[in-house]
Amino acid sequence: MIVLADSDIVRPEHAVEMFRLLGGGVPGDLTGLPACRLAVLPGTTHTTVPHRARWLAPMIDEFLDA
């Protein structure tokens, strides 16, 4: 699972490239969902990611359960 903020130090295109290298970015309805996940947190910076715990916790739980 790749998590980044939309106003992070890491540029979104770099995260998308890593996501694709891990098997993401495929048409899930046709090929099935990939094991990897990409989460881009809106209105968030590198230092405010911890403030998004309410958003992240359910995503992380679902990812780990899969």
mmJSON file of the N, C-alpha and C atoms, coordinates in Angstrom:
{"data_MODEL":{"atom_site":{
"group_PDB":["ATOM","ATOM","ATOM","ATOM","ATOM","ATOM","ATOM","ATOM","ATOM","ATOM","ATOM","ATOM","ATOM","ATOM","ATOM","ATOM","ATOM","ATOM","ATOM","ATOM","ATOM","ATOM","ATOM","ATOM","ATOM","ATOM","ATOM","ATOM","ATOM","ATOM","ATOM","ATOM","ATOM","ATOM","ATOM","ATOM","ATOM","ATOM","ATOM","ATOM","ATOM","ATOM","ATOM","ATOM","ATOM","ATOM","ATOM","ATOM","ATOM","ATOM","ATOM","ATOM","ATOM","ATOM","ATOM","ATOM","ATOM","ATOM","ATOM","ATOM","ATOM","ATOM","ATOM","ATOM","ATOM","ATOM","ATOM","ATOM","ATOM","ATOM","ATOM","ATOM","ATOM","ATOM","ATOM","ATOM","ATOM","ATOM","ATOM","ATOM","ATOM","ATOM","ATOM","ATOM","ATOM","ATOM","ATOM","ATOM","ATOM","ATOM","ATOM","ATOM","ATOM","ATOM","ATOM","ATOM","ATOM","ATOM","ATOM","ATOM","ATOM","ATOM","ATOM","ATOM","ATOM","ATOM","ATOM","ATOM","ATOM","ATOM","ATOM","ATOM","ATOM","ATOM","ATOM","ATOM","ATOM","ATOM","ATOM","ATOM","ATOM","ATOM","ATOM","ATOM","ATOM","ATOM","ATOM","ATOM","ATOM","ATOM","ATOM","ATOM","ATOM","ATOM","ATOM","ATOM","ATOM","ATOM","ATOM","ATOM","ATOM","ATOM","ATOM","ATOM","ATOM","ATOM","ATOM","ATOM","ATOM","ATOM","ATOM","ATOM","ATOM","ATOM","ATOM","ATOM","ATOM","ATOM","ATOM","ATOM","ATOM","ATOM","ATOM","ATOM","ATOM","ATOM","ATOM","ATOM","ATOM","ATOM","ATOM","ATOM","ATOM","ATOM","ATOM","ATOM","ATOM","ATOM","ATOM","ATOM","ATOM","ATOM","ATOM","ATOM","ATOM","ATOM","ATOM","ATOM","ATOM","ATOM","ATOM","ATOM","ATOM","ATOM","ATOM","ATOM","ATOM","ATOM"],
"id":[1,2,3,4,5,6,7,8,9,10,11,12,13,14,15,16,17,18,19,20,21,22,23,24,25,26,27,28,29,30,31,32,33,34,35,36,37,38,39,40,41,42,43,44,45,46,47,48,49,50,51,52,53,54,55,56,57,58,59,60,61,62,63,64,65,66,67,68,69,70,71,72,73,74,75,76,77,78,79,80,81,82,83,84,85,86,87,88,89,90,91,92,93,94,95,96,97,98,99,100,101,102,103,104,105,106,107,108,109,110,111,112,113,114,115,116,117,118,119,120,121,122,123,124,125,126,127,128,129,130,131,132,133,134,135,136,137,138,139,140,141,142,143,144,145,146,147,148,149,150,151,152,153,154,155,156,157,158,159,160,161,162,163,164,165,166,167,168,169,170,171,172,173,174,175,176,177,178,179,180,181,182,183,184,185,186,187,188,189,190,191,192,193,194,195,196,197,198],
"type_symbol":["N","C","C","N","C","C","N","C","C","N","C","C","N","C","C","N","C","C","N","C","C","N","C","C","N","C","C","N","C","C","N","C","C","N","C","C","N","C","C","N","C","C","N","C","C","N","C","C","N","C","C","N","C","C","N","C","C","N","C","C","N","C","C","N","C","C","N","C","C","N","C","C","N","C","C","N","C","C","N","C","C","N","C","C","N","C","C","N","C","C","N","C","C","N","C","C","N","C","C","N","C","C","N","C","C","N","C","C","N","C","C","N","C","C","N","C","C","N","C","C","N","C","C","N","C","C","N","C","C","N","C","C","N","C","C","N","C","C","N","C","C","N","C","C","N","C","C","N","C","C","N","C","C","N","C","C","N","C","C","N","C","C","N","C","C","N","C","C","N","C","C","N","C","C","N","C","C","N","C","C","N","C","C","N","C","C","N","C","C","N","C","C","N","C","C","N","C","C"],
"label_atom_id":["N","CA","C","N","CA","C","N","CA","C","N","CA","C","N","CA","C","N","CA","C","N","CA","C","N","CA","C","N","CA","C","N","CA","C","N","CA","C","N","CA","C","N","CA","C","N","CA","C","N","CA","C","N","CA","C","N","CA","C","N","CA","C","N","CA","C","N","CA","C","N","CA","C","N","CA","C","N","CA","C","N","CA","C","N","CA","C","N","CA","C","N","CA","C","N","CA","C","N","CA","C","N","CA","C","N","CA","C","N","CA","C","N","CA","C","N","CA","C","N","CA","C","N","CA","C","N","CA","C","N","CA","C","N","CA","C","N","CA","C","N","CA","C","N","CA","C","N","CA","C","N","CA","C","N","CA","C","N","CA","C","N","CA","C","N","CA","C","N","CA","C","N","CA","C","N","CA","C","N","CA","C","N","CA","C","N","CA","C","N","CA","C","N","CA","C","N","CA","C","N","CA","C","N","CA","C","N","CA","C","N","CA","C","N","CA","C","N","CA","C","N","CA","C","N","CA","C","N","CA","C"],
"label_alt_id":[null,null,null,null,null,null,null,null,null,null,null,null,null,null,null,null,null,null,null,null,null,null,null,null,null,null,null,null,null,null,null,null,null,null,null,null,null,null,null,null,null,null,null,null,null,null,null,null,null,null,null,null,null,null,null,null,null,null,null,null,null,null,null,null,null,null,null,null,null,null,null,null,null,null,null,null,null,null,null,null,null,null,null,null,null,null,null,null,null,null,null,null,null,null,null,null,null,null,null,null,null,null,null,null,null,null,null,null,null,null,null,null,null,null,null,null,null,null,null,null,null,null,null,null,null,null,null,null,null,null,null,null,null,null,null,null,null,null,null,null,null,null,null,null,null,null,null,null,null,null,null,null,null,null,null,null,null,null,null,null,null,null,null,null,null,null,null,null,null,null,null,null,null,null,null,null,null,null,null,null,null,null,null,null,null,null,null,null,null,null,null,null,null,null,null,null,null,null],
"label_comp_id":["MET","MET","MET","ILE","ILE","ILE","VAL","VAL","VAL","LEU","LEU","LEU","ALA","ALA","ALA","ASP","ASP","ASP","SER","SER","SER","ASP","ASP","ASP","ILE","ILE","ILE","VAL","VAL","VAL","ARG","ARG","ARG","PRO","PRO","PRO","GLU","GLU","GLU","HIS","HIS","HIS","ALA","ALA","ALA","VAL","VAL","VAL","GLU","GLU","GLU","MET","MET","MET","PHE","PHE","PHE","ARG","ARG","ARG","LEU","LEU","LEU","LEU","LEU","LEU","GLY","GLY","GLY","GLY","GLY","GLY","GLY","GLY","GLY","VAL","VAL","VAL","PRO","PRO","PRO","GLY","GLY","GLY","ASP","ASP","ASP","LEU","LEU","LEU","THR","THR","THR","GLY","GLY","GLY","LEU","LEU","LEU","PRO","PRO","PRO","ALA","ALA","ALA","CYS","CYS","CYS","ARG","ARG","ARG","LEU","LEU","LEU","ALA","ALA","ALA","VAL","VAL","VAL","LEU","LEU","LEU","PRO","PRO","PRO","GLY","GLY","GLY","THR","THR","THR","THR","THR","THR","HIS","HIS","HIS","THR","THR","THR","THR","THR","THR","VAL","VAL","VAL","PRO","PRO","PRO","HIS","HIS","HIS","ARG","ARG","ARG","ALA","ALA","ALA","ARG","ARG","ARG","TRP","TRP","TRP","LEU","LEU","LEU","ALA","ALA","ALA","PRO","PRO","PRO","MET","MET","MET","ILE","ILE","ILE","ASP","ASP","ASP","GLU","GLU","GLU","PHE","PHE","PHE","LEU","LEU","LEU","ASP","ASP","ASP","ALA","ALA","ALA"],
"label_asym_id":["A","A","A","A","A","A","A","A","A","A","A","A","A","A","A","A","A","A","A","A","A","A","A","A","A","A","A","A","A","A","A","A","A","A","A","A","A","A","A","A","A","A","A","A","A","A","A","A","A","A","A","A","A","A","A","A","A","A","A","A","A","A","A","A","A","A","A","A","A","A","A","A","A","A","A","A","A","A","A","A","A","A","A","A","A","A","A","A","A","A","A","A","A","A","A","A","A","A","A","A","A","A","A","A","A","A","A","A","A","A","A","A","A","A","A","A","A","A","A","A","A","A","A","A","A","A","A","A","A","A","A","A","A","A","A","A","A","A","A","A","A","A","A","A","A","A","A","A","A","A","A","A","A","A","A","A","A","A","A","A","A","A","A","A","A","A","A","A","A","A","A","A","A","A","A","A","A","A","A","A","A","A","A","A","A","A","A","A","A","A","A","A","A","A","A","A","A","A"],
"label_entity_id":["1","1","1","1","1","1","1","1","1","1","1","1","1","1","1","1","1","1","1","1","1","1","1","1","1","1","1","1","1","1","1","1","1","1","1","1","1","1","1","1","1","1","1","1","1","1","1","1","1","1","1","1","1","1","1","1","1","1","1","1","1","1","1","1","1","1","1","1","1","1","1","1","1","1","1","1","1","1","1","1","1","1","1","1","1","1","1","1","1","1","1","1","1","1","1","1","1","1","1","1","1","1","1","1","1","1","1","1","1","1","1","1","1","1","1","1","1","1","1","1","1","1","1","1","1","1","1","1","1","1","1","1","1","1","1","1","1","1","1","1","1","1","1","1","1","1","1","1","1","1","1","1","1","1","1","1","1","1","1","1","1","1","1","1","1","1","1","1","1","1","1","1","1","1","1","1","1","1","1","1","1","1","1","1","1","1","1","1","1","1","1","1","1","1","1","1","1","1"],
"label_seq_id":[1,1,1,2,2,2,3,3,3,4,4,4,5,5,5,6,6,6,7,7,7,8,8,8,9,9,9,10,10,10,11,11,11,12,12,12,13,13,13,14,14,14,15,15,15,16,16,16,17,17,17,18,18,18,19,19,19,20,20,20,21,21,21,22,22,22,23,23,23,24,24,24,25,25,25,26,26,26,27,27,27,28,28,28,29,29,29,30,30,30,31,31,31,32,32,32,33,33,33,34,34,34,35,35,35,36,36,36,37,37,37,38,38,38,39,39,39,40,40,40,41,41,41,42,42,42,43,43,43,44,44,44,45,45,45,46,46,46,47,47,47,48,48,48,49,49,49,50,50,50,51,51,51,52,52,52,53,53,53,54,54,54,55,55,55,56,56,56,57,57,57,58,58,58,59,59,59,60,60,60,61,61,61,62,62,62,63,63,63,64,64,64,65,65,65,66,66,66],
"pdbx_PDB_ins_code":[null,null,null,null,null,null,null,null,null,null,null,null,null,null,null,null,null,null,null,null,null,null,null,null,null,null,null,null,null,null,null,null,null,null,null,null,null,null,null,null,null,null,null,null,null,null,null,null,null,null,null,null,null,null,null,null,null,null,null,null,null,null,null,null,null,null,null,null,null,null,null,null,null,null,null,null,null,null,null,null,null,null,null,null,null,null,null,null,null,null,null,null,null,null,null,null,null,null,null,null,null,null,null,null,null,null,null,null,null,null,null,null,null,null,null,null,null,null,null,null,null,null,null,null,null,null,null,null,null,null,null,null,null,null,null,null,null,null,null,null,null,null,null,null,null,null,null,null,null,null,null,null,null,null,null,null,null,null,null,null,null,null,null,null,null,null,null,null,null,null,null,null,null,null,null,null,null,null,null,null,null,null,null,null,null,null,null,null,null,null,null,null,null,null,null,null,null,null],
"Cartn_x":[0.849,0.0,0.888,0.637,1.375,0.439,0.88,0.084,0.904,0.276,0.937,-0.098,0.371,-0.485,-0.493,-1.583,-1.633,-0.718,-0.252,0.714,1.969,2.432,3.564,4.865,5.963,7.281,7.343,6.768,6.722,5.686,6.07,5.136,4.19,2.927,1.947,2.34,2.954,3.344,4.382,5.207,6.179,5.463,4.475,3.714,2.927,2.367,1.622,2.559,3.761,4.732,5.071,5.287,5.56,4.353,3.159,1.917,1.823,2.122,2.086,3.15,4.323,5.387,4.993,4.126,3.655,2.428,1.999,0.869,-0.43,-0.413,-1.613,-1.865,-2.991,-3.328,-3.926,-4.483,-5.097,-6.618,-7.33,-8.795,-9.324,-9.545,-9.914,-11.173,-12.118,-13.344,-13.067,-12.01,-11.682,-10.642,-9.677,-8.554,-8.553,-9.462,-9.437,-8.609,-8.913,-8.181,-6.763,-5.785,-4.414,-4.23,-3.167,-2.873,-2.407,-1.874,-1.364,-2.483,-2.281,-3.248,-2.503,-3.196,-2.657,-3.671,-3.235,-4.098,-3.445,-4.134,-3.678,-4.63,-4.094,-4.919,-5.09,-6.331,-6.554,-6.352,-5.907,-5.729,-4.771,-3.71,-2.78,-1.348,-0.482,0.947,1.707,3.013,3.854,3.745,3.672,3.66,2.262,1.212,-0.134,-0.773,-0.04,-0.574,-1.087,-0.388,-0.917,-2.293,-2.625,-3.941,-5.058,-4.7,-5.679,-5.897,-5.612,-5.741,-7.152,-8.173,-9.565,-9.809,-9.146,-9.273,-8.432,-7.223,-6.264,-6.563,-6.986,-7.173,-8.082,-9.256,-10.096,-9.459,-8.741,-8.067,-6.98,-6.222,-5.131,-5.698,-6.747,-7.378,-7.869,-8.551,-9.064,-7.918,-6.846,-5.685,-5.05,-4.863,-4.234,-5.129,-6.429,-7.361,-7.4,-7.125,-7.127,-5.904],
"Cartn_y":[-1.172,0.0,1.226,2.086,3.341,4.46,5.245,6.358,7.622,8.648,9.937,11.035,12.223,13.398,14.078,14.775,15.441,16.652,17.129,18.224,17.766,16.585,15.935,16.269,15.871,15.984,15.038,13.868,12.88,13.341,13.388,13.814,12.671,12.976,11.931,11.038,11.592,10.762,9.707,9.995,8.996,7.866,8.226,7.211,6.337,6.955,6.192,5.24,5.686,4.811,3.598,3.836,2.719,1.788,2.358,1.592,0.677,1.209,0.404,-0.691,-0.385,-1.393,-2.551,-2.266,-3.302,-4.042,-3.706,-4.401,-3.628,-2.396,-1.577,-0.866,-0.182,0.579,-0.261,-1.401,-2.284,-2.125,-2.502,-2.449,-3.571,-3.282,-4.28,-5.058,-4.429,-5.143,-6.272,-6.131,-7.152,-8.15,-7.666,-8.523,-8.888,-8.307,-8.484,-7.387,-7.113,-6.063,-6.514,-5.619,-5.974,-6.035,-6.678,-6.781,-5.449,-4.575,-3.292,-2.254,-1.22,-0.122,1.202,2.22,3.578,4.495,5.25,6.208,7.58,8.524,9.911,10.711,11.244,11.948,13.41,13.846,15.226,16.232,17.419,18.496,18.158,17.424,16.914,17.182,17.432,17.605,16.446,16.426,15.366,15.314,16.474,16.515,16.369,16.5,16.38,15.015,14.084,12.727,12.118,12.257,11.675,12.222,13.429,13.992,13.33,12.47,11.779,10.332,10.06,8.699,8.148,9.0,8.536,8.027,8.636,8.186,6.941,6.968,5.899,4.578,4.615,3.377,2.372,2.771,1.787,1.261,2.132,1.693,0.677,0.94,0.035,-1.295,-1.224,-2.475,-3.312,-2.711,-3.445,-4.039,-3.258,-3.743,-4.946,-4.851,-5.957,-7.186,-6.978,-8.108,-8.857,-8.138,-8.763,-9.633],
"Cartn_z":[0.0,0.0,0.0,-0.97,-1.083,-0.646,0.327,0.84,0.695,0.131,0.065,0.158,0.437,0.503,-0.856,-1.167,-2.465,-2.529,-1.372,-1.324,-0.598,-0.953,-0.293,-1.009,-0.395,-1.021,-2.216,-2.063,-3.141,-4.149,-5.409,-6.445,-6.788,-7.016,-7.308,-8.475,-9.505,-10.652,-10.273,-9.29,-8.832,-8.077,-7.259,-6.538,-7.518,-8.55,-9.557,-10.292,-10.598,-11.269,-10.391,-9.1,-8.182,-8.104,-8.045,-8.002,-9.225,-10.383,-11.609,-11.594,-11.077,-10.994,-10.076,-9.116,-8.186,-8.713,-9.922,-10.529,-10.516,-10.042,-10.006,-11.319,-11.375,-12.56,-13.677,-13.326,-14.321,-14.248,-15.313,-15.251,-14.363,-13.1,-12.101,-12.418,-13.117,-13.474,-14.454,-15.231,-16.231,-15.742,-14.972,-14.578,-13.098,-12.336,-10.888,-10.244,-8.997,-8.293,-7.985,-8.145,-7.801,-6.286,-5.859,-4.422,-3.843,-4.678,-4.187,-4.168,-3.383,-3.267,-3.323,-3.783,-3.814,-3.152,-2.151,-1.469,-1.521,-2.147,-2.194,-1.315,-0.241,0.743,0.345,0.102,-0.334,0.786,0.39,1.354,2.464,2.124,3.128,2.692,3.664,3.41,4.045,3.81,4.365,5.895,6.51,7.981,8.578,7.768,8.32,8.051,7.467,7.251,8.558,9.688,10.937,11.336,10.885,11.189,10.391,9.455,8.612,9.075,10.326,10.858,10.691,10.84,10.671,9.251,8.277,6.881,6.647,7.167,6.872,7.564,8.802,9.567,8.851,8.353,7.661,6.376,5.668,4.43,4.736,5.782,6.158,6.65,7.465,7.948,6.782,5.82,4.665,3.836,3.667,2.909,3.593,4.91,5.634,5.697,5.758,5.778,4.442,3.367,2.035,1.914],
"occupancy":[1.0,1.0,1.0,1.0,1.0,1.0,1.0,1.0,1.0,1.0,1.0,1.0,1.0,1.0,1.0,1.0,1.0,1.0,1.0,1.0,1.0,1.0,1.0,1.0,1.0,1.0,1.0,1.0,1.0,1.0,1.0,1.0,1.0,1.0,1.0,1.0,1.0,1.0,1.0,1.0,1.0,1.0,1.0,1.0,1.0,1.0,1.0,1.0,1.0,1.0,1.0,1.0,1.0,1.0,1.0,1.0,1.0,1.0,1.0,1.0,1.0,1.0,1.0,1.0,1.0,1.0,1.0,1.0,1.0,1.0,1.0,1.0,1.0,1.0,1.0,1.0,1.0,1.0,1.0,1.0,1.0,1.0,1.0,1.0,1.0,1.0,1.0,1.0,1.0,1.0,1.0,1.0,1.0,1.0,1.0,1.0,1.0,1.0,1.0,1.0,1.0,1.0,1.0,1.0,1.0,1.0,1.0,1.0,1.0,1.0,1.0,1.0,1.0,1.0,1.0,1.0,1.0,1.0,1.0,1.0,1.0,1.0,1.0,1.0,1.0,1.0,1.0,1.0,1.0,1.0,1.0,1.0,1.0,1.0,1.0,1.0,1.0,1.0,1.0,1.0,1.0,1.0,1.0,1.0,1.0,1.0,1.0,1.0,1.0,1.0,1.0,1.0,1.0,1.0,1.0,1.0,1.0,1.0,1.0,1.0,1.0,1.0,1.0,1.0,1.0,1.0,1.0,1.0,1.0,1.0,1.0,1.0,1.0,1.0,1.0,1.0,1.0,1.0,1.0,1.0,1.0,1.0,1.0,1.0,1.0,1.0,1.0,1.0,1.0,1.0,1.0,1.0,1.0,1.0,1.0,1.0,1.0,1.0],
"B_iso_or_equiv":[0.0,0.0,0.0,0.0,0.0,0.0,0.0,0.0,0.0,0.0,0.0,0.0,0.0,0.0,0.0,0.0,0.0,0.0,0.0,0.0,0.0,0.0,0.0,0.0,0.0,0.0,0.0,0.0,0.0,0.0,0.0,0.0,0.0,0.0,0.0,0.0,0.0,0.0,0.0,0.0,0.0,0.0,0.0,0.0,0.0,0.0,0.0,0.0,0.0,0.0,0.0,0.0,0.0,0.0,0.0,0.0,0.0,0.0,0.0,0.0,0.0,0.0,0.0,0.0,0.0,0.0,0.0,0.0,0.0,0.0,0.0,0.0,0.0,0.0,0.0,0.0,0.0,0.0,0.0,0.0,0.0,0.0,0.0,0.0,0.0,0.0,0.0,0.0,0.0,0.0,0.0,0.0,0.0,0.0,0.0,0.0,0.0,0.0,0.0,0.0,0.0,0.0,0.0,0.0,0.0,0.0,0.0,0.0,0.0,0.0,0.0,0.0,0.0,0.0,0.0,0.0,0.0,0.0,0.0,0.0,0.0,0.0,0.0,0.0,0.0,0.0,0.0,0.0,0.0,0.0,0.0,0.0,0.0,0.0,0.0,0.0,0.0,0.0,0.0,0.0,0.0,0.0,0.0,0.0,0.0,0.0,0.0,0.0,0.0,0.0,0.0,0.0,0.0,0.0,0.0,0.0,0.0,0.0,0.0,0.0,0.0,0.0,0.0,0.0,0.0,0.0,0.0,0.0,0.0,0.0,0.0,0.0,0.0,0.0,0.0,0.0,0.0,0.0,0.0,0.0,0.0,0.0,0.0,0.0,0.0,0.0,0.0,0.0,0.0,0.0,0.0,0.0,0.0,0.0,0.0,0.0,0.0,0.0],
"pdbx_formal_charge":[null,null,null,null,null,null,null,null,null,null,null,null,null,null,null,null,null,null,null,null,null,null,null,null,null,null,null,null,null,null,null,null,null,null,null,null,null,null,null,null,null,null,null,null,null,null,null,null,null,null,null,null,null,null,null,null,null,null,null,null,null,null,null,null,null,null,null,null,null,null,null,null,null,null,null,null,null,null,null,null,null,null,null,null,null,null,null,null,null,null,null,null,null,null,null,null,null,null,null,null,null,null,null,null,null,null,null,null,null,null,null,null,null,null,null,null,null,null,null,null,null,null,null,null,null,null,null,null,null,null,null,null,null,null,null,null,null,null,null,null,null,null,null,null,null,null,null,null,null,null,null,null,null,null,null,null,null,null,null,null,null,null,null,null,null,null,null,null,null,null,null,null,null,null,null,null,null,null,null,null,null,null,null,null,null,null,null,null,null,null,null,null,null,null,null,null,null,null],
"auth_seq_id":[1,1,1,2,2,2,3,3,3,4,4,4,5,5,5,6,6,6,7,7,7,8,8,8,9,9,9,10,10,10,11,11,11,12,12,12,13,13,13,14,14,14,15,15,15,16,16,16,17,17,17,18,18,18,19,19,19,20,20,20,21,21,21,22,22,22,23,23,23,24,24,24,25,25,25,26,26,26,27,27,27,28,28,28,29,29,29,30,30,30,31,31,31,32,32,32,33,33,33,34,34,34,35,35,35,36,36,36,37,37,37,38,38,38,39,39,39,40,40,40,41,41,41,42,42,42,43,43,43,44,44,44,45,45,45,46,46,46,47,47,47,48,48,48,49,49,49,50,50,50,51,51,51,52,52,52,53,53,53,54,54,54,55,55,55,56,56,56,57,57,57,58,58,58,59,59,59,60,60,60,61,61,61,62,62,62,63,63,63,64,64,64,65,65,65,66,66,66],
"auth_comp_id":["MET","MET","MET","ILE","ILE","ILE","VAL","VAL","VAL","LEU","LEU","LEU","ALA","ALA","ALA","ASP","ASP","ASP","SER","SER","SER","ASP","ASP","ASP","ILE","ILE","ILE","VAL","VAL","VAL","ARG","ARG","ARG","PRO","PRO","PRO","GLU","GLU","GLU","HIS","HIS","HIS","ALA","ALA","ALA","VAL","VAL","VAL","GLU","GLU","GLU","MET","MET","MET","PHE","PHE","PHE","ARG","ARG","ARG","LEU","LEU","LEU","LEU","LEU","LEU","GLY","GLY","GLY","GLY","GLY","GLY","GLY","GLY","GLY","VAL","VAL","VAL","PRO","PRO","PRO","GLY","GLY","GLY","ASP","ASP","ASP","LEU","LEU","LEU","THR","THR","THR","GLY","GLY","GLY","LEU","LEU","LEU","PRO","PRO","PRO","ALA","ALA","ALA","CYS","CYS","CYS","ARG","ARG","ARG","LEU","LEU","LEU","ALA","ALA","ALA","VAL","VAL","VAL","LEU","LEU","LEU","PRO","PRO","PRO","GLY","GLY","GLY","THR","THR","THR","THR","THR","THR","HIS","HIS","HIS","THR","THR","THR","THR","THR","THR","VAL","VAL","VAL","PRO","PRO","PRO","HIS","HIS","HIS","ARG","ARG","ARG","ALA","ALA","ALA","ARG","ARG","ARG","TRP","TRP","TRP","LEU","LEU","LEU","ALA","ALA","ALA","PRO","PRO","PRO","MET","MET","MET","ILE","ILE","ILE","ASP","ASP","ASP","GLU","GLU","GLU","PHE","PHE","PHE","LEU","LEU","LEU","ASP","ASP","ASP","ALA","ALA","ALA"],
"auth_asym_id":["A","A","A","A","A","A","A","A","A","A","A","A","A","A","A","A","A","A","A","A","A","A","A","A","A","A","A","A","A","A","A","A","A","A","A","A","A","A","A","A","A","A","A","A","A","A","A","A","A","A","A","A","A","A","A","A","A","A","A","A","A","A","A","A","A","A","A","A","A","A","A","A","A","A","A","A","A","A","A","A","A","A","A","A","A","A","A","A","A","A","A","A","A","A","A","A","A","A","A","A","A","A","A","A","A","A","A","A","A","A","A","A","A","A","A","A","A","A","A","A","A","A","A","A","A","A","A","A","A","A","A","A","A","A","A","A","A","A","A","A","A","A","A","A","A","A","A","A","A","A","A","A","A","A","A","A","A","A","A","A","A","A","A","A","A","A","A","A","A","A","A","A","A","A","A","A","A","A","A","A","A","A","A","A","A","A","A","A","A","A","A","A","A","A","A","A","A","A"],
"auth_atom_id":["N","CA","C","N","CA","C","N","CA","C","N","CA","C","N","CA","C","N","CA","C","N","CA","C","N","CA","C","N","CA","C","N","CA","C","N","CA","C","N","CA","C","N","CA","C","N","CA","C","N","CA","C","N","CA","C","N","CA","C","N","CA","C","N","CA","C","N","CA","C","N","CA","C","N","CA","C","N","CA","C","N","CA","C","N","CA","C","N","CA","C","N","CA","C","N","CA","C","N","CA","C","N","CA","C","N","CA","C","N","CA","C","N","CA","C","N","CA","C","N","CA","C","N","CA","C","N","CA","C","N","CA","C","N","CA","C","N","CA","C","N","CA","C","N","CA","C","N","CA","C","N","CA","C","N","CA","C","N","CA","C","N","CA","C","N","CA","C","N","CA","C","N","CA","C","N","CA","C","N","CA","C","N","CA","C","N","CA","C","N","CA","C","N","CA","C","N","CA","C","N","CA","C","N","CA","C","N","CA","C","N","CA","C","N","CA","C","N","CA","C","N","CA","C","N","CA","C","N","CA","C"],
"pdbx_PDB_model_num":[1,1,1,1,1,1,1,1,1,1,1,1,1,1,1,1,1,1,1,1,1,1,1,1,1,1,1,1,1,1,1,1,1,1,1,1,1,1,1,1,1,1,1,1,1,1,1,1,1,1,1,1,1,1,1,1,1,1,1,1,1,1,1,1,1,1,1,1,1,1,1,1,1,1,1,1,1,1,1,1,1,1,1,1,1,1,1,1,1,1,1,1,1,1,1,1,1,1,1,1,1,1,1,1,1,1,1,1,1,1,1,1,1,1,1,1,1,1,1,1,1,1,1,1,1,1,1,1,1,1,1,1,1,1,1,1,1,1,1,1,1,1,1,1,1,1,1,1,1,1,1,1,1,1,1,1,1,1,1,1,1,1,1,1,1,1,1,1,1,1,1,1,1,1,1,1,1,1,1,1,1,1,1,1,1,1,1,1,1,1,1,1,1,1,1,1,1,1]
}}}
